[in-house]
């Protein structure tokens, strides 16, 4: 169901998610460093995607429902980012901060899916109880 209106809505939601990413990761980066900022954004976004999916599907929705697509593919898709994460890993390596680059890379690869899984479990429980 990729109607032009749905694509526009997902695009708008993605733009808002991107703005939220820049604001939150920038705020965290000022206090903890750029790498930590994008890691926290990706962790929280992974958890939120899991929550949304688990809750929505537990309430009888499907993964292709436009409301879920706007939240997950739109807002949270714009909020989380693999490309910024990848560039930050490469920047750390270029600065000879190989240990930090490895922690960011492997830490993200391990923790983001775990957060999404935990989010699905919590969301499903909340959705079933609602």
Backbone as ProteinMPNN parsed JSONL, in Angstrom:
{"seq_chain_A": "XXXXXXXXXXXXXXXXXXXXXXXXXXXXXXXXXXXXXXXXXXXXXXXXXXXXXXXXXXXXXXXXXXXXXXXXXXXXXXXXXXXXXXXXXXXXXXXXXXXXXXXXXXXXXXXXXXXXXXXXXXXXXXXXXX", "coords_chain_A": {"N_chain_A": [[0.823, -1.189, 0.0], [1.687, 1.415, -0.985], [0.888, 4.289, -1.311], [0.886, 7.563, -2.821], [0.293, 9.552, -0.878], [0.848, 8.215, 1.561], [3.603, 7.8, 1.271], [4.507, 10.453, 1.301], [3.729, 11.193, 3.895], [5.288, 9.416, 5.443], [7.794, 10.344, 4.679], [7.714, 12.988, 5.717], [7.471, 12.421, 8.454], [9.915, 11.125, 8.772], [11.649, 13.264, 8.334], [11.121, 14.847, 10.599], [11.995, 13.049, 12.543], [14.718, 12.994, 11.893], [15.485, 15.595, 12.542], [15.023, 15.491, 15.297], [17.0, 13.608, 15.939], [19.379, 15.028, 15.358], [19.207, 17.123, 17.201], [19.062, 15.768, 19.738], [21.363, 14.052, 19.674], [23.329, 15.962, 19.354], [23.071, 17.426, 21.73], [23.769, 15.474, 23.624], [26.339, 14.901, 22.685], [27.725, 17.26, 23.235], [28.079, 16.996, 25.926], [29.131, 14.443, 26.401], [30.549, 13.506, 24.18], [30.76, 12.996, 20.631], [30.532, 10.36, 19.639], [29.242, 8.99, 21.681], [26.811, 10.296, 21.698], [25.477, 9.576, 19.248], [25.349, 6.868, 19.64], [23.636, 6.604, 21.87], [21.315, 7.678, 20.729], [20.799, 5.752, 18.723], [20.457, 3.467, 20.318], [18.199, 4.177, 21.905], [16.36, 4.631, 19.857], [16.22, 2.081, 18.7], [15.094, 0.643, 20.812], [12.643, 2.007, 20.958], [11.535, 1.451, 18.42], [11.161, -1.293, 18.669], [9.331, -1.293, 20.847], [7.114, 0.05, 19.679], [6.48, -1.67, 17.519], [5.996, -4.13, 18.864], [3.852, -3.413, 20.587], [1.908, -2.511, 18.734], [1.444, -4.764, 17.065], [0.611, -6.623, 18.956], [-1.841, -5.632, 19.566], [-3.309, -6.356, 17.429], [-2.633, -5.174, 15.051], [-0.83, -4.903, 11.897], [2.436, -5.261, 10.408], [2.478, -3.742, 8.13], [0.681, -1.674, 8.4], [-0.328, 1.7, 8.007], [-0.038, 3.522, 10.129], [1.852, 2.374, 11.841], [3.981, 2.228, 10.058], [4.51, 4.956, 9.647], [5.495, 5.69, 12.164], [7.645, 3.842, 12.643], [9.221, 3.384, 10.179], [9.198, 5.976, 9.279], [9.394, 8.347, 11.394], [11.129, 7.086, 13.43], [12.922, 5.814, 11.763], [14.184, 7.988, 10.583], [15.229, 9.072, 12.871], [17.049, 7.187, 13.981], [20.284, 6.104, 12.828], [22.414, 4.553, 10.618], [24.352, 5.413, 8.898], [25.542, 7.774, 9.969], [26.619, 6.698, 12.276], [28.457, 4.896, 11.101], [30.234, 6.677, 9.839], [31.253, 7.987, 12.086], [32.628, 5.902, 13.322], [34.639, 5.494, 11.409], [35.877, 8.022, 11.513], [36.938, 7.985, 14.114], [38.78, 5.905, 13.823], [40.476, 7.096, 11.953], [41.574, 9.057, 13.552], [43.259, 7.579, 15.006], [42.089, 6.403, 17.195], [41.509, 3.674, 17.724], [40.619, 1.76, 19.561], [38.357, 3.036, 20.702], [36.822, 3.217, 18.402], [36.353, 0.525, 17.878], [34.879, -0.209, 20.158], [32.6, 1.411, 19.826], [31.652, 0.413, 17.362], [31.311, -2.467, 17.712], [29.9, -2.437, 20.095], [27.531, -1.102, 19.367], [26.536, -2.823, 17.39], [25.973, -5.055, 18.91], [24.3, -4.122, 21.022], [22.1, -2.609, 19.99], [20.281, -4.396, 18.543], [19.552, -5.956, 20.762], [18.235, -4.066, 22.351], [16.071, -3.52, 20.644], [14.802, -6.022, 20.667], [14.139, -6.269, 23.419], [12.413, -4.094, 23.529], [10.331, -4.994, 21.83], [9.349, -7.141, 23.358], [8.482, -5.817, 25.722], [6.665, -3.996, 24.576], [4.799, -5.786, 23.415], [3.792, -6.999, 25.706], [2.62, -4.771, 26.992], [0.792, -4.044, 24.996], [-0.878, -6.295, 24.894], [-2.015, -6.132, 27.375], [-3.462, -3.817, 27.259]], "CA_chain_A": [[0.0, 0.0, 0.0], [2.556, 2.582, -1.098], [0.2, 5.381, -1.99], [1.676, 8.801, -2.754], [0.076, 10.227, 0.409], [1.598, 7.487, 2.584], [5.025, 8.087, 1.08], [4.733, 11.827, 1.766], [3.626, 11.184, 5.359], [6.486, 8.751, 5.972], [8.901, 11.283, 4.458], [7.61, 14.077, 6.693], [7.808, 11.858, 9.765], [11.36, 10.9, 8.76], [12.304, 14.563, 8.508], [10.996, 15.217, 12.014], [12.906, 12.152, 13.257], [16.102, 13.441, 11.641], [15.698, 16.794, 13.361], [15.139, 15.028, 16.682], [18.32, 12.976, 16.08], [20.415, 16.058, 15.392], [19.083, 17.86, 18.471], [19.428, 14.914, 20.872], [22.762, 13.61, 19.605], [24.155, 17.153, 19.603], [22.999, 17.741, 23.162], [24.579, 14.466, 24.316], [27.734, 15.046, 22.237], [28.337, 18.378, 23.97], [28.346, 16.589, 27.297], [29.831, 13.16, 26.485], [31.296, 13.185, 22.963], [29.916, 12.705, 19.466], [30.291, 8.927, 19.51], [28.262, 8.61, 22.687], [25.532, 10.867, 21.286], [24.809, 8.776, 18.22], [25.096, 5.549, 20.221], [22.422, 6.726, 22.687], [20.199, 7.847, 19.792], [20.516, 4.471, 18.085], [19.913, 2.561, 21.34], [16.831, 4.579, 22.25], [15.544, 4.412, 18.676], [16.005, 0.639, 18.574], [14.117, 0.293, 21.845], [11.357, 2.585, 20.576], [11.003, 0.687, 17.288], [10.668, -2.54, 19.243], [8.11, -0.996, 21.61], [6.023, 0.369, 18.755], [6.12, -2.878, 16.784], [5.41, -5.093, 19.8], [2.552, -2.919, 21.036], [0.974, -2.455, 17.608], [1.06, -6.098, 16.61], [-0.133, -7.288, 20.039], [-3.204, -5.098, 19.514], [-3.945, -6.844, 16.217], [-2.14, -4.478, 13.865], [0.172, -5.604, 11.1], [3.651, -4.488, 10.141], [2.286, -2.869, 6.966], [-0.297, -0.623, 8.691], [0.279, 3.011, 7.757], [0.316, 4.182, 11.382], [3.119, 1.802, 12.293], [5.004, 2.639, 9.093], [4.888, 6.351, 9.907], [6.298, 5.746, 13.387], [8.895, 3.078, 12.565], [10.017, 3.713, 8.99], [9.26, 7.422, 9.16], [10.045, 9.074, 12.49], [12.263, 6.382, 14.036], [13.908, 5.58, 10.705], [14.964, 9.22, 10.478], [15.881, 9.302, 14.16], [18.223, 6.319, 14.069], [21.096, 6.254, 11.624], [23.595, 3.71, 10.459], [25.363, 6.151, 8.148], [26.296, 8.637, 10.891], [27.372, 5.766, 13.112], [29.578, 4.391, 10.312], [31.196, 7.773, 9.654], [31.931, 8.231, 13.36], [33.598, 4.819, 13.505], [35.77, 5.791, 10.521], [36.578, 9.2, 12.04], [37.736, 7.532, 15.258], [39.917, 5.139, 13.295], [41.378, 8.062, 11.332], [42.25, 9.761, 14.65], [44.0, 6.536, 15.713], [41.354, 5.988, 18.388], [41.016, 2.384, 17.245], [39.866, 1.13, 20.652], [37.042, 3.681, 20.765], [36.096, 2.828, 17.189], [35.905, -0.854, 18.055], [33.822, -0.211, 21.173], [31.404, 1.97, 19.201], [31.156, -0.501, 16.317], [30.814, -3.73, 18.258], [28.878, -2.115, 21.095], [26.276, -0.799, 18.67], [26.062, -4.028, 16.703], [25.44, -5.964, 19.919], [23.274, -3.58, 21.91], [20.891, -2.123, 19.304], [19.293, -5.476, 18.389], [19.054, -6.344, 22.084], [17.247, -3.056, 22.725], [14.868, -3.738, 19.827], [14.159, -7.23, 21.183], [13.529, -5.915, 24.701], [11.281, -3.235, 23.202], [9.238, -5.84, 21.325], [8.786, -7.895, 24.485], [7.74, -4.879, 26.566], [5.531, -3.511, 23.792], [3.812, -6.862, 23.292], [3.154, -7.147, 27.018], [1.754, -3.606, 27.189], [-0.287, -4.115, 24.02], [-1.808, -7.355, 25.283], [-2.712, -5.702, 28.594], [-4.281, -2.628, 26.996]], "C_chain_A": [[0.869, 1.256, 0.0], [1.872, 3.681, -1.908], [1.07, 6.625, -1.91], [1.51, 9.529, -1.421], [0.86, 9.54, 1.521], [3.087, 7.777, 2.472], [5.374, 9.492, 1.556], [4.7, 11.865, 3.291], [4.841, 10.528, 6.008], [7.697, 9.669, 5.815], [8.889, 12.433, 5.452], [7.976, 13.596, 8.093], [9.314, 11.599, 9.865], [12.148, 12.186, 8.939], [12.266, 15.027, 9.956], [11.916, 14.346, 12.86], [14.357, 12.554, 13.089], [16.438, 14.675, 12.46], [15.868, 16.402, 14.827], [16.498, 14.381, 16.929], [19.408, 14.024, 16.221], [20.391, 16.797, 16.733], [19.564, 17.003, 19.637], [20.888, 14.497, 20.829], [23.709, 14.78, 19.828], [24.209, 17.512, 21.071], [23.871, 16.767, 23.953], [26.049, 14.629, 23.958], [28.442, 16.176, 22.964], [28.755, 17.97, 25.372], [29.237, 15.348, 27.393], [30.7, 12.813, 25.296], [30.367, 12.723, 21.861], [29.572, 11.223, 19.355], [29.204, 8.471, 20.483], [26.875, 9.112, 22.297], [24.805, 9.994, 20.285], [24.518, 7.368, 18.734], [23.812, 5.574, 21.049], [21.198, 6.892, 21.788], [19.827, 6.501, 19.176], [19.963, 3.444, 19.084], [18.457, 2.906, 21.651], [15.888, 4.389, 21.068], [15.239, 2.939, 18.456], [14.978, 0.152, 19.596], [12.724, 0.783, 21.447], [10.724, 1.85, 19.394], [10.44, -0.639, 17.785], [9.381, -2.345, 20.021], [6.922, -0.778, 20.688], [5.545, -0.885, 18.029], [5.421, -3.883, 17.694], [4.022, -4.682, 20.244], [1.528, -3.003, 19.91], [0.507, -3.845, 17.189], [0.314, -6.878, 17.69], [-1.587, -6.83, 20.063], [-3.912, -5.483, 18.21], [-3.525, -6.142, 14.941], [-1.133, -5.324, 13.103], [1.342, -4.67, 10.809], [3.48, -3.53, 8.972], [1.223, -1.794, 7.194], [0.37, 0.745, 8.604], [0.696, 3.71, 9.045], [1.663, 3.681, 11.902], [4.251, 2.202, 11.357], [5.449, 4.076, 9.331], [5.797, 6.464, 11.123], [7.657, 5.067, 13.189], [9.755, 3.468, 11.374], [10.197, 5.217, 8.851], [10.068, 8.043, 10.283], [11.283, 8.352, 13.014], [13.322, 5.992, 13.015], [14.787, 6.8, 10.478], [15.769, 9.49, 11.738], [17.146, 8.469, 14.297], [19.015, 6.438, 12.776], [22.302, 5.334, 11.649], [24.708, 4.509, 9.788], [26.194, 7.055, 9.059], [27.168, 7.794, 11.808], [28.616, 5.272, 12.368], [30.657, 5.452, 10.121], [31.949, 8.033, 10.958], [32.943, 7.137, 13.672], [34.837, 5.095, 12.657], [36.563, 7.002, 11.0], [37.444, 8.828, 13.234], [38.963, 6.764, 14.8], [40.95, 6.077, 12.687], [42.184, 8.827, 12.376], [43.111, 8.813, 15.483], [43.379, 6.177, 17.061], [40.671, 4.654, 18.059], [40.19, 1.685, 18.322], [38.467, 1.704, 20.768], [36.194, 3.286, 19.559], [35.551, 1.416, 17.322], [34.773, -0.949, 19.075], [32.524, 0.31, 20.578], [30.813, 0.989, 18.198], [30.537, -1.755, 16.928], [29.752, -3.503, 19.327], [27.533, -1.846, 20.456], [25.69, -2.043, 18.02], [25.444, -5.01, 17.702], [24.236, -5.383, 20.659], [22.008, -3.104, 21.202], [19.876, -3.24, 19.053], [18.726, -5.959, 19.731], [17.99, -5.355, 22.546], [15.955, -3.227, 21.936], [14.103, -4.954, 20.336], [13.447, -6.942, 22.508], [12.305, -5.031, 24.466], [10.086, -4.025, 22.692], [8.558, -6.584, 22.466], [7.947, -6.984, 25.398], [6.498, -4.375, 25.837], [4.432, -4.532, 23.653], [3.059, -7.06, 24.604], [2.187, -5.996, 27.282], [0.556, -3.645, 26.25], [-1.329, -5.155, 24.388], [-2.622, -6.935, 26.506], [-3.675, -4.539, 28.346], [-5.673, -2.977, 26.483]], "O_chain_A": [[0.774, 2.072, 0.917], [2.244, 3.954, -3.049], [1.91, 6.731, -1.017], [2.481, 10.067, -0.887], [1.477, 10.217, 2.344], [3.757, 7.978, 3.485], [6.431, 9.696, 2.153], [5.552, 12.5, 3.913], [5.362, 11.026, 7.006], [8.53, 9.76, 6.717], [9.936, 12.815, 5.973], [8.697, 14.273, 8.825], [9.918, 11.826, 10.913], [13.181, 12.206, 9.607], [13.256, 15.539, 10.478], [12.551, 14.839, 13.793], [15.143, 12.466, 14.033], [17.536, 14.791, 13.006], [16.748, 16.917, 15.516], [17.092, 14.57, 17.991], [20.263, 13.923, 17.101], [21.44, 17.061, 17.322], [20.381, 17.453, 20.44], [21.583, 14.578, 21.841], [24.774, 14.614, 20.423], [25.266, 17.863, 21.596], [24.621, 17.175, 24.84], [26.915, 14.511, 24.826], [29.627, 16.068, 23.277], [29.686, 18.542, 25.939], [30.006, 15.206, 28.343], [31.521, 11.901, 25.39], [29.318, 12.133, 22.121], [28.443, 10.871, 19.013], [28.35, 7.657, 20.132], [25.877, 8.433, 22.538], [23.622, 9.704, 20.466], [23.545, 6.743, 18.311], [22.99, 4.664, 20.943], [20.152, 6.304, 22.06], [18.647, 6.155, 19.12], [19.097, 2.643, 18.731], [17.592, 2.031, 21.657], [14.729, 4.021, 21.261], [14.126, 2.586, 18.069], [14.104, -0.654, 19.277], [11.743, 0.054, 21.587], [9.509, 1.649, 19.369], [9.36, -1.056, 17.365], [8.442, -3.13, 19.881], [5.852, -1.353, 20.891], [4.343, -1.132, 17.937], [4.375, -4.425, 17.338], [3.109, -5.508, 20.277], [0.42, -3.502, 20.103], [-0.686, -4.072, 16.985], [-0.533, -7.711, 17.369], [-2.464, -7.558, 20.529], [-5.0, -4.982, 17.926], [-4.011, -6.477, 13.86], [-0.646, -6.337, 13.607], [1.239, -3.452, 10.949], [4.264, -2.591, 8.834], [0.892, -1.066, 6.258], [1.494, 0.927, 9.071], [1.696, 4.428, 9.051], [2.502, 4.465, 12.345], [5.36, 2.485, 11.81], [6.637, 4.382, 9.228], [6.755, 7.237, 11.12], [8.695, 5.639, 13.522], [10.913, 3.847, 11.551], [11.226, 5.682, 8.361], [11.275, 8.244, 10.154], [12.369, 8.931, 13.043], [14.495, 5.854, 13.362], [15.983, 6.675, 10.213], [16.856, 10.064, 11.681], [18.195, 8.984, 14.684], [18.47, 6.83, 11.744], [23.099, 5.346, 12.587], [25.884, 4.299, 10.084], [27.418, 7.099, 8.935], [28.318, 8.141, 12.079], [29.706, 5.234, 12.939], [31.849, 5.163, 10.228], [33.156, 8.275, 10.937], [34.004, 7.417, 14.228], [35.962, 4.947, 13.136], [37.791, 7.012, 10.906], [38.572, 9.308, 13.352], [40.058, 6.954, 15.33], [42.153, 5.89, 12.873], [43.33, 9.203, 12.131], [43.628, 9.193, 16.534], [44.071, 5.702, 17.961], [39.448, 4.525, 18.107], [39.162, 1.08, 18.015], [37.497, 0.961, 20.916], [34.993, 3.05, 19.685], [34.418, 1.142, 16.926], [33.814, -1.694, 18.87], [31.462, -0.274, 20.795], [29.603, 0.761, 18.19], [29.37, -2.061, 16.682], [28.812, -4.288, 19.449], [26.504, -2.31, 20.948], [24.485, -2.283, 18.096], [24.494, -5.718, 17.368], [23.255, -6.089, 20.893], [20.926, -3.195, 21.782], [18.693, -3.042, 19.332], [17.554, -6.327, 19.816], [16.956, -5.76, 23.075], [14.865, -3.097, 22.493], [12.876, -4.916, 20.426], [12.292, -7.326, 22.695], [11.279, -5.199, 25.126], [8.95, -3.754, 23.082], [7.33, -6.646, 22.529], [6.838, -7.345, 25.793], [5.41, -4.331, 26.41], [3.253, -4.194, 23.759], [1.845, -7.263, 24.612], [1.067, -6.215, 27.741], [-0.563, -3.322, 26.649], [-2.526, -4.928, 24.215], [-3.778, -7.333, 26.656], [-4.593, -4.309, 29.133], [-6.475, -2.082, 26.218]]}, "name": "protein", "num_of_chains": 1, "seq": "XXXXXXXXXXXXXXXXXXXXXXXXXXXXXXXXXXXXXXXXXXXXXXXXXXXXXXXXXXXXXXXXXXXXXXXXXXXXXXXXXXXXXXXXXXXXXXXXXXXXXXXXXXXXXXXXXXXXXXXXXXXXXXXXXX"}
